[in-house]
């Protein structure tokens, strides 16, 4: 699975569940991929403005968490 494939899958999962908030290890386990590839994909989604990183968690832009 390429980083592009993982990025596409991550985008789809976060779009389907907009309130989802995952740390990097949680996201890697959820997607069943290695942490390094997952981090590259999530960082691409942060760079594109689809996700944001708050502390150690990734979430959709516009989702407010306490």
N, CA, C, O and CB atoms as a CASP TS submission, in Angstrom:
PFRMAT TS
TARGET T0000
AUTHOR 0000-0000-0000
METHOD Language model
MODEL 1
PARENT N/A
ATOM      1  N   UNK     1       0.849  -1.169   0.000  1.00  0.00           N
ATOM      2  CA  UNK     1       0.000   0.000   0.000  1.00  0.00           C
ATOM      3  C   UNK     1       0.902   1.242   0.000  1.00  0.00           C
ATOM      4  O   UNK     1       1.796   1.366   0.837  1.00  0.00           O
ATOM      5  CB  UNK     1      -0.970  -0.007   1.230  1.00  0.00           C
ATOM      6  N   UNK     2       0.663   2.149  -0.933  1.00  0.00           N
ATOM      7  CA  UNK     2       1.482   3.357  -1.040  1.00  0.00           C
ATOM      8  C   UNK     2       0.969   4.435  -0.093  1.00  0.00           C
ATOM      9  O   UNK     2      -0.137   4.333   0.439  1.00  0.00           O
ATOM     10  CB  UNK     2       1.491   3.880  -2.489  1.00  0.00           C
ATOM     11  N   UNK     3       1.777   5.463   0.111  1.00  0.00           N
ATOM     12  CA  UNK     3       1.358   6.587   0.953  1.00  0.00           C
ATOM     13  C   UNK     3       0.129   7.252   0.336  1.00  0.00           C
ATOM     14  O   UNK     3      -0.762   7.690   1.064  1.00  0.00           O
ATOM     15  CB  UNK     3       2.516   7.620   1.121  1.00  0.00           C
ATOM     16  N   UNK     4       0.069   7.333  -0.973  1.00  0.00           N
ATOM     17  CA  UNK     4      -1.097   7.913  -1.644  1.00  0.00           C
ATOM     18  C   UNK     4      -2.348   7.092  -1.338  1.00  0.00           C
ATOM     19  O   UNK     4      -3.407   7.659  -1.068  1.00  0.00           O
ATOM     20  CB  UNK     4      -0.866   7.990  -3.171  1.00  0.00           C
ATOM     21  N   UNK     5      -2.238   5.781  -1.378  1.00  0.00           N
ATOM     22  CA  UNK     5      -3.374   4.909  -1.032  1.00  0.00           C
ATOM     23  C   UNK     5      -3.813   5.134   0.409  1.00  0.00           C
ATOM     24  O   UNK     5      -5.005   5.230   0.700  1.00  0.00           O
ATOM     25  CB  UNK     5      -3.005   3.428  -1.244  1.00  0.00           C
ATOM     26  N   UNK     6      -2.839   5.215   1.301  1.00  0.00           N
ATOM     27  CA  UNK     6      -3.148   5.410   2.717  1.00  0.00           C
ATOM     28  C   UNK     6      -3.786   6.784   2.937  1.00  0.00           C
ATOM     29  O   UNK     6      -4.738   6.910   3.708  1.00  0.00           O
ATOM     30  CB  UNK     6      -1.869   5.264   3.577  1.00  0.00           C
ATOM     31  N   UNK     7      -3.271   7.800   2.271  1.00  0.00           N
ATOM     32  CA  UNK     7      -3.836   9.153   2.389  1.00  0.00           C
ATOM     33  C   UNK     7      -5.288   9.163   1.934  1.00  0.00           C
ATOM     34  O   UNK     7      -6.140   9.769   2.583  1.00  0.00           O
ATOM     35  CB  UNK     7      -3.012  10.166   1.561  1.00  0.00           C
ATOM     36  N   UNK     8      -5.571   8.502   0.833  1.00  0.00           N
ATOM     37  CA  UNK     8      -6.941   8.418   0.323  1.00  0.00           C
ATOM     38  C   UNK     8      -7.840   7.695   1.318  1.00  0.00           C
ATOM     39  O   UNK     8      -8.966   8.124   1.572  1.00  0.00           O
ATOM     40  CB  UNK     8      -6.969   7.698  -1.038  1.00  0.00           C
ATOM     41  N   UNK     9      -7.349   6.615   1.872  1.00  0.00           N
ATOM     42  CA  UNK     9      -8.140   5.866   2.858  1.00  0.00           C
ATOM     43  C   UNK     9      -8.359   6.680   4.132  1.00  0.00           C
ATOM     44  O   UNK     9      -9.465   6.695   4.672  1.00  0.00           O
ATOM     45  CB  UNK     9      -7.447   4.540   3.200  1.00  0.00           C
ATOM     46  N   UNK    10      -7.322   7.353   4.612  1.00  0.00           N
ATOM     47  CA  UNK    10      -7.454   8.203   5.808  1.00  0.00           C
ATOM     48  C   UNK    10      -8.493   9.290   5.581  1.00  0.00           C
ATOM     49  O   UNK    10      -9.342   9.539   6.437  1.00  0.00           O
ATOM     50  CB  UNK    10      -6.097   8.840   6.180  1.00  0.00           C
ATOM     51  N   UNK    11      -8.420   9.934   4.426  1.00  0.00           N
ATOM     52  CA  UNK    11      -9.391  10.988   4.110  1.00  0.00           C
ATOM     53  C   UNK    11     -10.806  10.422   4.144  1.00  0.00           C
ATOM     54  O   UNK    11     -11.711  11.052   4.693  1.00  0.00           O
ATOM     55  CB  UNK    11      -9.094  11.612   2.722  1.00  0.00           C
ATOM     56  N   UNK    12     -11.003   9.258   3.574  1.00  0.00           N
ATOM     57  CA  UNK    12     -12.336   8.651   3.542  1.00  0.00           C
ATOM     58  C   UNK    12     -12.824   8.310   4.946  1.00  0.00           C
ATOM     59  O   UNK    12     -13.990   8.537   5.267  1.00  0.00           O
ATOM     60  CB  UNK    12     -12.328   7.392   2.672  1.00  0.00           C
ATOM     61  N   UNK    13     -11.946   7.768   5.786  1.00  0.00           N
ATOM     62  CA  UNK    13     -12.339   7.398   7.152  1.00  0.00           C
ATOM     63  C   UNK    13     -12.697   8.637   7.970  1.00  0.00           C
ATOM     64  O   UNK    13     -13.703   8.638   8.680  1.00  0.00           O
ATOM     65  CB  UNK    13     -11.207   6.614   7.846  1.00  0.00           C
ATOM     66  N   UNK    14     -11.887   9.688   7.879  1.00  0.00           N
ATOM     67  CA  UNK    14     -12.173  10.913   8.626  1.00  0.00           C
ATOM     68  C   UNK    14     -13.398  11.633   8.071  1.00  0.00           C
ATOM     69  O   UNK    14     -14.111  12.298   8.823  1.00  0.00           O
ATOM     70  CB  UNK    14     -10.964  11.845   8.596  1.00  0.00           C
ATOM     71  N   UNK    15     -13.655  11.513   6.776  1.00  0.00           N
ATOM     72  CA  UNK    15     -14.861  12.120   6.189  1.00  0.00           C
ATOM     73  C   UNK    15     -16.109  11.383   6.661  1.00  0.00           C
ATOM     74  O   UNK    15     -17.138  12.004   6.928  1.00  0.00           O
ATOM     75  CB  UNK    15     -14.786  12.105   4.641  1.00  0.00           C
ATOM     76  N   UNK    16     -16.018  10.067   6.762  1.00  0.00           N
ATOM     77  CA  UNK    16     -17.160   9.260   7.185  1.00  0.00           C
ATOM     78  C   UNK    16     -17.483   9.473   8.661  1.00  0.00           C
ATOM     79  O   UNK    16     -18.643   9.412   9.067  1.00  0.00           O
ATOM     80  CB  UNK    16     -16.888   7.783   6.921  1.00  0.00           C
ATOM     81  N   UNK    17     -16.443   9.724   9.458  1.00  0.00           N
ATOM     82  CA  UNK    17     -16.619   9.923  10.904  1.00  0.00           C
ATOM     83  C   UNK    17     -15.975  11.257  11.293  1.00  0.00           C
ATOM     84  O   UNK    17     -14.868  11.272  11.832  1.00  0.00           O
ATOM     85  CB  UNK    17     -15.987   8.732  11.727  1.00  0.00           C
ATOM     86  N   UNK    18     -16.657  12.379  11.024  1.00  0.00           N
ATOM     87  CA  UNK    18     -16.032  13.687  11.208  1.00  0.00           C
ATOM     88  C   UNK    18     -15.603  13.990  12.646  1.00  0.00           C
ATOM     89  O   UNK    18     -14.724  14.828  12.843  1.00  0.00           O
ATOM     90  CB  UNK    18     -16.973  14.744  10.753  1.00  0.00           C
ATOM     91  N   UNK    19     -16.178  13.352  13.638  1.00  0.00           N
ATOM     92  CA  UNK    19     -15.790  13.590  15.019  1.00  0.00           C
ATOM     93  C   UNK    19     -14.626  12.745  15.485  1.00  0.00           C
ATOM     94  O   UNK    19     -14.205  12.845  16.637  1.00  0.00           O
ATOM     95  CB  UNK    19     -16.944  13.350  15.904  1.00  0.00           C
ATOM     96  N   UNK    20     -14.097  11.906  14.592  1.00  0.00           N
ATOM     97  CA  UNK    20     -13.014  11.007  14.967  1.00  0.00           C
ATOM     98  C   UNK    20     -11.761  11.803  15.321  1.00  0.00           C
ATOM     99  O   UNK    20     -11.390  12.749  14.626  1.00  0.00           O
ATOM    100  CB  UNK    20     -12.717  10.015  13.830  1.00  0.00           C
ATOM    101  N   UNK    21     -11.132  11.408  16.394  1.00  0.00           N
ATOM    102  CA  UNK    21      -9.925  12.059  16.890  1.00  0.00           C
ATOM    103  C   UNK    21      -8.977  10.952  17.311  1.00  0.00           C
ATOM    104  O   UNK    21      -9.241  10.237  18.278  1.00  0.00           O
ATOM    105  CB  UNK    21     -10.231  13.050  18.081  1.00  0.00           C
ATOM    106  N   UNK    22      -7.867  10.807  16.584  1.00  0.00           N
ATOM    107  CA  UNK    22      -6.949   9.690  16.830  1.00  0.00           C
ATOM    108  C   UNK    22      -5.518  10.167  16.974  1.00  0.00           C
ATOM    109  O   UNK    22      -5.086  11.091  16.285  1.00  0.00           O
ATOM    110  CB  UNK    22      -7.039   8.669  15.705  1.00  0.00           C
ATOM    111  N   UNK    23      -4.788   9.529  17.876  1.00  0.00           N
ATOM    112  CA  UNK    23      -3.347   9.742  17.930  1.00  0.00           C
ATOM    113  C   UNK    23      -2.724   8.935  16.787  1.00  0.00           C
ATOM    114  O   UNK    23      -3.395   8.121  16.153  1.00  0.00           O
ATOM    115  CB  UNK    23      -2.748   9.320  19.333  1.00  0.00           C
ATOM    116  N   UNK    24      -1.455   9.168  16.538  1.00  0.00           N
ATOM    117  CA  UNK    24      -0.768   8.433  15.479  1.00  0.00           C
ATOM    118  C   UNK    24      -0.795   6.919  15.715  1.00  0.00           C
ATOM    119  O   UNK    24      -1.131   6.176  14.792  1.00  0.00           O
ATOM    120  CB  UNK    24       0.671   8.911  15.367  1.00  0.00           C
ATOM    121  N   UNK    25      -0.456   6.435  16.913  1.00  0.00           N
ATOM    122  CA  UNK    25      -0.525   4.977  17.122  1.00  0.00           C
ATOM    123  C   UNK    25      -1.939   4.425  16.948  1.00  0.00           C
ATOM    124  O   UNK    25      -2.114   3.335  16.404  1.00  0.00           O
ATOM    125  CB  UNK    25      -0.014   4.626  18.515  1.00  0.00           C
ATOM    126  N   UNK    26      -2.942   5.161  17.402  1.00  0.00           N
ATOM    127  CA  UNK    26      -4.333   4.714  17.240  1.00  0.00           C
ATOM    128  C   UNK    26      -4.708   4.646  15.766  1.00  0.00           C
ATOM    129  O   UNK    26      -5.330   3.680  15.325  1.00  0.00           O
ATOM    130  CB  UNK    26      -5.298   5.655  17.988  1.00  0.00           C
ATOM    131  N   UNK    27      -4.331   5.670  15.002  1.00  0.00           N
ATOM    132  CA  UNK    27      -4.653   5.700  13.574  1.00  0.00           C
ATOM    133  C   UNK    27      -3.973   4.542  12.846  1.00  0.00           C
ATOM    134  O   UNK    27      -4.586   3.899  11.994  1.00  0.00           O
ATOM    135  CB  UNK    27      -4.228   7.046  12.950  1.00  0.00           C
ATOM    136  N   UNK    28      -2.724   4.278  13.175  1.00  0.00           N
ATOM    137  CA  UNK    28      -2.001   3.174  12.530  1.00  0.00           C
ATOM    138  C   UNK    28      -2.681   1.839  12.827  1.00  0.00           C
ATOM    139  O   UNK    28      -2.834   1.005  11.936  1.00  0.00           O
ATOM    140  CB  UNK    28      -0.530   3.139  13.002  1.00  0.00           C
ATOM    141  N   UNK    29      -3.087   1.640  14.080  1.00  0.00           N
ATOM    142  CA  UNK    29      -3.792   0.388  14.438  1.00  0.00           C
ATOM    143  C   UNK    29      -5.141   0.322  13.726  1.00  0.00           C
ATOM    144  O   UNK    29      -5.505  -0.720  13.180  1.00  0.00           O
ATOM    145  CB  UNK    29      -3.996   0.286  15.983  1.00  0.00           C
ATOM    146  N   UNK    30      -5.882   1.428  13.730  1.00  0.00           N
ATOM    147  CA  UNK    30      -7.204   1.486  13.099  1.00  0.00           C
ATOM    148  C   UNK    30      -7.116   1.131  11.616  1.00  0.00           C
ATOM    149  O   UNK    30      -7.959   0.405  11.090  1.00  0.00           O
ATOM    150  CB  UNK    30      -7.823   2.885  13.272  1.00  0.00           C
ATOM    151  N   UNK    31      -6.086   1.651  10.950  1.00  0.00           N
ATOM    152  CA  UNK    31      -5.928   1.420   9.519  1.00  0.00           C
ATOM    153  C   UNK    31      -5.154   0.142   9.203  1.00  0.00           C
ATOM    154  O   UNK    31      -5.134  -0.310   8.059  1.00  0.00           O
ATOM    155  CB  UNK    31      -5.233   2.595   8.892  1.00  0.00           C
ATOM    156  N   UNK    32      -4.522  -0.434  10.212  1.00  0.00           N
ATOM    157  CA  UNK    32      -3.763  -1.666  10.003  1.00  0.00           C
ATOM    158  C   UNK    32      -2.496  -1.456   9.196  1.00  0.00           C
ATOM    159  O   UNK    32      -2.137  -2.290   8.364  1.00  0.00           O
ATOM    160  CB  UNK    32      -4.621  -2.682   9.317  1.00  0.00           C
ATOM    161  N   UNK    33      -1.807  -0.327   9.443  1.00  0.00           N
ATOM    162  CA  UNK    33      -0.584  -0.014   8.700  1.00  0.00           C
ATOM    163  C   UNK    33       0.523   0.378   9.679  1.00  0.00           C
ATOM    164  O   UNK    33       0.274   0.575  10.869  1.00  0.00           O
ATOM    165  CB  UNK    33      -0.836   1.128   7.672  1.00  0.00           C
ATOM    166  N   UNK    34       1.747   0.487   9.160  1.00  0.00           N
ATOM    167  CA  UNK    34       2.861   0.865  10.023  1.00  0.00           C
ATOM    168  C   UNK    34       2.785   2.359  10.374  1.00  0.00           C
ATOM    169  O   UNK    34       2.206   3.157   9.638  1.00  0.00           O
ATOM    170  CB  UNK    34       4.209   0.539   9.336  1.00  0.00           C
ATOM    171  N   UNK    35       3.372   2.705  11.494  1.00  0.00           N
ATOM    172  CA  UNK    35       3.289   4.066  12.027  1.00  0.00           C
ATOM    173  C   UNK    35       3.938   5.085  11.082  1.00  0.00           C
ATOM    174  O   UNK    35       3.411   6.183  10.901  1.00  0.00           O
ATOM    175  CB  UNK    35       3.957   4.132  13.405  1.00  0.00           C
ATOM    176  N   UNK    36       5.071   4.727  10.484  1.00  0.00           N
ATOM    177  CA  UNK    36       5.777   5.667   9.601  1.00  0.00           C
ATOM    178  C   UNK    36       4.919   6.057   8.393  1.00  0.00           C
ATOM    179  O   UNK    36       4.800   7.241   8.078  1.00  0.00           O
ATOM    180  CB  UNK    36       7.103   5.051   9.123  1.00  0.00           C
ATOM    181  N   UNK    37       4.334   5.090   7.730  1.00  0.00           N
ATOM    182  CA  UNK    37       3.483   5.364   6.570  1.00  0.00           C
ATOM    183  C   UNK    37       2.254   6.147   6.990  1.00  0.00           C
ATOM    184  O   UNK    37       1.832   7.072   6.296  1.00  0.00           O
ATOM    185  CB  UNK    37       3.067   4.057   5.875  1.00  0.00           C
ATOM    186  N   UNK    38       1.685   5.779   8.118  1.00  0.00           N
ATOM    187  CA  UNK    38       0.499   6.474   8.622  1.00  0.00           C
ATOM    188  C   UNK    38       0.825   7.937   8.911  1.00  0.00           C
ATOM    189  O   UNK    38       0.046   8.825   8.565  1.00  0.00           O
ATOM    190  CB  UNK    38      -0.039   5.783   9.895  1.00  0.00           C
ATOM    191  N   UNK    39       1.961   8.190   9.537  1.00  0.00           N
ATOM    192  CA  UNK    39       2.355   9.563   9.856  1.00  0.00           C
ATOM    193  C   UNK    39       2.524  10.394   8.587  1.00  0.00           C
ATOM    194  O   UNK    39       2.089  11.545   8.539  1.00  0.00           O
ATOM    195  CB  UNK    39       3.657   9.570  10.669  1.00  0.00           C
ATOM    196  N   UNK    40       3.142   9.832   7.578  1.00  0.00           N
ATOM    197  CA  UNK    40       3.318  10.558   6.311  1.00  0.00           C
ATOM    198  C   UNK    40       1.970  10.908   5.700  1.00  0.00           C
ATOM    199  O   UNK    40       1.778  12.023   5.216  1.00  0.00           O
ATOM    200  CB  UNK    40       4.147   9.723   5.314  1.00  0.00           C
ATOM    201  N   UNK    41       1.030   9.959   5.719  1.00  0.00           N
ATOM    202  CA  UNK    41      -0.301  10.198   5.154  1.00  0.00           C
ATOM    203  C   UNK    41      -1.054  11.258   5.957  1.00  0.00           C
ATOM    204  O   UNK    41      -1.643  12.171   5.378  1.00  0.00           O
ATOM    205  CB  UNK    41      -1.110   8.890   5.117  1.00  0.00           C
ATOM    206  N   UNK    42      -1.038  11.142   7.287  1.00  0.00           N
ATOM    207  CA  UNK    42      -1.742  12.121   8.111  1.00  0.00           C
ATOM    208  C   UNK    42      -1.132  13.508   7.964  1.00  0.00           C
ATOM    209  O   UNK    42      -1.857  14.502   7.915  1.00  0.00           O
ATOM    210  CB  UNK    42      -1.722  11.694   9.577  1.00  0.00           C
ATOM    211  N   UNK    43       0.187  13.585   7.893  1.00  0.00           N
ATOM    212  CA  UNK    43       0.840  14.880   7.711  1.00  0.00           C
ATOM    213  C   UNK    43       0.481  15.502   6.366  1.00  0.00           C
ATOM    214  O   UNK    43       0.354  16.723   6.268  1.00  0.00           O
ATOM    215  CB  UNK    43       2.355  14.730   7.828  1.00  0.00           C
ATOM    216  N   UNK    44       0.317  14.689   5.335  1.00  0.00           N
ATOM    217  CA  UNK    44      -0.129  15.216   4.040  1.00  0.00           C
ATOM    218  C   UNK    44      -1.529  15.808   4.156  1.00  0.00           C
ATOM    219  O   UNK    44      -1.822  16.841   3.554  1.00  0.00           O
ATOM    220  CB  UNK    44      -0.109  14.108   2.966  1.00  0.00           C
ATOM    221  N   UNK    45      -2.395  15.154   4.931  1.00  0.00           N
ATOM    222  CA  UNK    45      -3.751  15.656   5.115  1.00  0.00           C
ATOM    223  C   UNK    45      -3.769  16.928   5.967  1.00  0.00           C
ATOM    224  O   UNK    45      -4.622  17.794   5.774  1.00  0.00           O
ATOM    225  CB  UNK    45      -4.624  14.582   5.759  1.00  0.00           C
ATOM    226  N   UNK    46      -2.831  17.037   6.903  1.00  0.00           N
ATOM    227  CA  UNK    46      -2.692  18.287   7.669  1.00  0.00           C
ATOM    228  C   UNK    46      -2.206  19.395   6.729  1.00  0.00           C
ATOM    229  O   UNK    46      -2.751  20.499   6.739  1.00  0.00           O
ATOM    230  CB  UNK    46      -1.697  18.104   8.878  1.00  0.00           C
ATOM    231  N   UNK    47      -1.191  19.107   5.925  1.00  0.00           N
ATOM    232  CA  UNK    47      -0.647  20.096   4.991  1.00  0.00           C
ATOM    233  C   UNK    47      -1.683  20.569   3.976  1.00  0.00           C
ATOM    234  O   UNK    47      -1.652  21.720   3.541  1.00  0.00           O
ATOM    235  CB  UNK    47       0.550  19.516   4.263  1.00  0.00           C
ATOM    236  N   UNK    48      -2.602  19.676   3.599  1.00  0.00           N
ATOM    237  CA  UNK    48      -3.629  20.038   2.612  1.00  0.00           C
ATOM    238  C   UNK    48      -4.797  20.793   3.239  1.00  0.00           C
ATOM    239  O   UNK    48      -5.649  21.327   2.529  1.00  0.00           O
ATOM    240  CB  UNK    48      -4.148  18.788   1.917  1.00  0.00           C
ATOM    241  N   UNK    49      -4.836  20.838   4.592  1.00  0.00           N
ATOM    242  CA  UNK    49      -5.917  21.544   5.275  1.00  0.00           C
ATOM    243  C   UNK    49      -7.137  20.691   5.566  1.00  0.00           C
ATOM    244  O   UNK    49      -8.161  21.216   6.003  1.00  0.00           O
ATOM    245  CB  UNK    49      -6.331  22.709   4.465  1.00  0.00           C
ATOM    246  N   UNK    50      -7.054  19.393   5.336  1.00  0.00           N
ATOM    247  CA  UNK    50      -8.183  18.506   5.617  1.00  0.00           C
ATOM    248  C   UNK    50      -8.240  18.130   7.095  1.00  0.00           C
ATOM    249  O   UNK    50      -9.315  18.086   7.693  1.00  0.00           O
ATOM    250  CB  UNK    50      -8.090  17.241   4.759  1.00  0.00           C
ATOM    251  N   UNK    51      -7.074  17.862   7.676  1.00  0.00           N
ATOM    252  CA  UNK    51      -6.974  17.523   9.094  1.00  0.00           C
ATOM    253  C   UNK    51      -6.193  18.608   9.817  1.00  0.00           C
ATOM    254  O   UNK    51      -5.504  19.424   9.205  1.00  0.00           O
ATOM    255  CB  UNK    51      -6.300  16.141   9.292  1.00  0.00           C
ATOM    256  N   UNK    52      -6.324  18.590  11.148  1.00  0.00           N
ATOM    257  CA  UNK    52      -5.465  19.414  11.986  1.00  0.00           C
ATOM    258  C   UNK    52      -4.916  18.517  13.078  1.00  0.00           C
ATOM    259  O   UNK    52      -5.472  17.464  13.390  1.00  0.00           O
ATOM    260  CB  UNK    52      -6.236  20.646  12.585  1.00  0.00           C
ATOM    261  N   UNK    53      -3.818  18.962  13.643  1.00  0.00           N
ATOM    262  CA  UNK    53      -3.214  18.208  14.741  1.00  0.00           C
ATOM    263  C   UNK    53      -3.304  19.074  15.985  1.00  0.00           C
ATOM    264  O   UNK    53      -2.798  20.196  16.012  1.00  0.00           O
ATOM    265  CB  UNK    53      -1.723  17.808  14.427  1.00  0.00           C
ATOM    266  N   UNK    54      -3.945  18.550  17.001  1.00  0.00           N
ATOM    267  CA  UNK    54      -4.086  19.244  18.280  1.00  0.00           C
ATOM    268  C   UNK    54      -3.390  18.393  19.326  1.00  0.00           C
ATOM    269  O   UNK    54      -3.883  17.326  19.689  1.00  0.00           O
ATOM    270  CB  UNK    54      -5.599  19.493  18.651  1.00  0.00           C
ATOM    271  N   UNK    55      -2.260  18.853  19.806  1.00  0.00           N
ATOM    272  CA  UNK    55      -1.460  18.030  20.711  1.00  0.00           C
ATOM    273  C   UNK    55      -0.944  16.834  19.945  1.00  0.00           C
ATOM    274  O   UNK    55      -0.217  16.987  18.964  1.00  0.00           O
ATOM    275  CB  UNK    55      -2.283  17.579  21.949  1.00  0.00           C
ATOM    276  N   UNK    56      -1.309  15.654  20.380  1.00  0.00           N
ATOM    277  CA  UNK    56      -0.858  14.444  19.687  1.00  0.00           C
ATOM    278  C   UNK    56      -1.965  13.799  18.859  1.00  0.00           C
ATOM    279  O   UNK    56      -1.786  12.702  18.330  1.00  0.00           O
ATOM    280  CB  UNK    56      -0.328  13.440  20.691  1.00  0.00           C
ATOM    281  N   UNK    57      -3.112  14.476  18.744  1.00  0.00           N
ATOM    282  CA  UNK    57      -4.267  13.886  18.057  1.00  0.00           C
ATOM    283  C   UNK    57      -4.549  14.570  16.722  1.00  0.00           C
ATOM    284  O   UNK    57      -4.367  15.777  16.561  1.00  0.00           O
ATOM    285  CB  UNK    57      -5.504  13.968  18.947  1.00  0.00           C
ATOM    286  N   UNK    58      -4.994  13.762  15.784  1.00  0.00           N
ATOM    287  CA  UNK    58      -5.406  14.254  14.467  1.00  0.00           C
ATOM    288  C   UNK    58      -6.924  14.267  14.411  1.00  0.00           C
ATOM    289  O   UNK    58      -7.580  13.341  14.887  1.00  0.00           O
ATOM    290  CB  UNK    58      -4.814  13.375  13.318  1.00  0.00           C
ATOM    291  N   UNK    59      -7.481  15.327  13.824  1.00  0.00           N
ATOM    292  CA  UNK    59      -8.935  15.431  13.675  1.00  0.00           C
ATOM    293  C   UNK    59      -9.246  16.311  12.474  1.00  0.00           C
ATOM    294  O   UNK    59      -8.391  17.028  11.954  1.00  0.00           O
ATOM    295  CB  UNK    59      -9.596  16.005  14.966  1.00  0.00           C
ATOM    296  N   UNK    60     -10.518  16.227  12.050  1.00  0.00           N
ATOM    297  CA  UNK    60     -10.958  17.040  10.905  1.00  0.00           C
ATOM    298  C   UNK    60     -10.915  18.516  11.260  1.00  0.00           C
ATOM    299  O   UNK    60     -11.135  18.897  12.410  1.00  0.00           O
ATOM    300  CB  UNK    60     -12.384  16.642  10.462  1.00  0.00           C
ATOM    301  N   UNK    61     -10.634  19.329  10.278  1.00  0.00           N
ATOM    302  CA  UNK    61     -10.699  20.787  10.421  1.00  0.00           C
ATOM    303  C   UNK    61     -12.151  21.142  10.743  1.00  0.00           C
ATOM    304  O   UNK    61     -13.075  20.600  10.137  1.00  0.00           O
ATOM    305  CB  UNK    61     -10.196  21.532   9.107  1.00  0.00           C
ATOM    306  N   UNK    62     -12.349  22.044  11.689  1.00  0.00           N
ATOM    307  CA  UNK    62     -13.684  22.489  12.047  1.00  0.00           C
ATOM    308  C   UNK    62     -14.319  21.712  13.182  1.00  0.00           C
ATOM    309  O   UNK    62     -15.368  22.112  13.687  1.00  0.00           O
ATOM    310  CB  UNK    62     -14.556  22.412  10.868  1.00  0.00           C
ATOM    311  N   UNK    63     -13.713  20.616  13.594  1.00  0.00           N
ATOM    312  CA  UNK    63     -14.228  19.830  14.718  1.00  0.00           C
ATOM    313  C   UNK    63     -13.628  20.390  15.996  1.00  0.00           C
ATOM    314  O   UNK    63     -12.407  20.486  16.126  1.00  0.00           O
ATOM    315  CB  UNK    63     -13.894  18.304  14.557  1.00  0.00           C
ATOM    316  N   UNK    64     -14.476  20.754  16.929  1.00  0.00           N
ATOM    317  CA  UNK    64     -14.013  21.326  18.197  1.00  0.00           C
ATOM    318  C   UNK    64     -14.011  20.237  19.257  1.00  0.00           C
ATOM    319  O   UNK    64     -15.016  19.556  19.461  1.00  0.00           O
ATOM    320  CB  UNK    64     -14.910  22.525  18.639  1.00  0.00           C
ATOM    321  N   UNK    65     -12.896  20.077  19.919  1.00  0.00           N
ATOM    322  CA  UNK    65     -12.772  19.083  20.996  1.00  0.00           C
ATOM    323  C   UNK    65     -12.376  19.807  22.269  1.00  0.00           C
ATOM    324  O   UNK    65     -11.616  20.775  22.229  1.00  0.00           O
ATOM    325  CB  UNK    65     -11.724  17.969  20.637  1.00  0.00           C
ATOM    326  N   UNK    66     -12.886  19.344  23.389  1.00  0.00           N
ATOM    327  CA  UNK    66     -12.516  19.930  24.687  1.00  0.00           C
ATOM    328  C   UNK    66     -11.199  19.397  25.167  1.00  0.00           C
ATOM    329  O   UNK    66     -10.732  19.779  26.241  1.00  0.00           O
ATOM    330  CB  UNK    66     -13.585  19.659  25.730  1.00  0.00           C
TER
END
